[in-house]
Amino acid sequence: MTSHTTPAEAAGPRAARRRLIRELLLVVGFFAVYKAGRLLSTDRTDEAFRNAARTWDAERFLHLPGEGAVQRLLLHGDALVTTANTYYAGVHFPATALFLIWLYVRRPAHYLWTRRVLAGLTGAALALHLAFPLAPPRLLDAAGLIDTAQVYGPTVYKAAPAEDTLANQFAAMPSLHFGWALMLALGMIAATSSRWRFLWLLHPLLTLLVIVGTANHYWLDAVVAAVLLGAALLLVPKPRTSDPDPDRGAGPGPDARTGPEPGQDIPVRGLPRPRSADAAVGAGQ
């Protein structure tokens, strides 16, 4: 601390660093617990395939579109299916991390809201992964789909689930690829005010087509993820901020929902705003 720095000024950066370190530890710790928890069901192979058959039959009973229709679109060209595999392997975590970093720096209130929603969604997903191990459609013979990542690359999984010590291939239900992508879109829509902000919904839509077309998830995996996200959004209070986008500049005045503060003058359209008593006295001197 220099001779010109006050204790309060020095405490500001230190407090900011402590908050940042705390948030990093929270996010990394929660992710480590989630990854460790997922691996608890890797040896439940028979149960995972029984659940896969039930899920496939349930989709046919509900007359959901076949996952094969989307995969056939991707298989029209090697470049298209390789791009889909790359999107699945390389966009999920970086996009979510950049989203959280941007919120932390630019929209702190929305960051806390988003972090709590994602934590609730991910915790519920972990519980379902443990209770309902599910083999993805690429491993289900009845689906008649191919493992596009193994055939065309790139892939993040081993060919045999039993050999995969870094990922649980039986954690298909729900799809956090879709759940996190949907929360990213909703979070950006809530935290910004651009007229184009609803285009963020293209991210979960594209993610949905990718996870189904690459045969990594069933349609129902995305449906369940959306339901769990909806429940988390209902339980976690929305951020308290009157202006979600400070880049727009100062607002028009008192919040219309709360009205003016006690003793505050209310300007009337077309009439000059009354001057304060001090200003009037100064004008007369």
Disulfide bonds with the S-S distance in Angstrom:
none
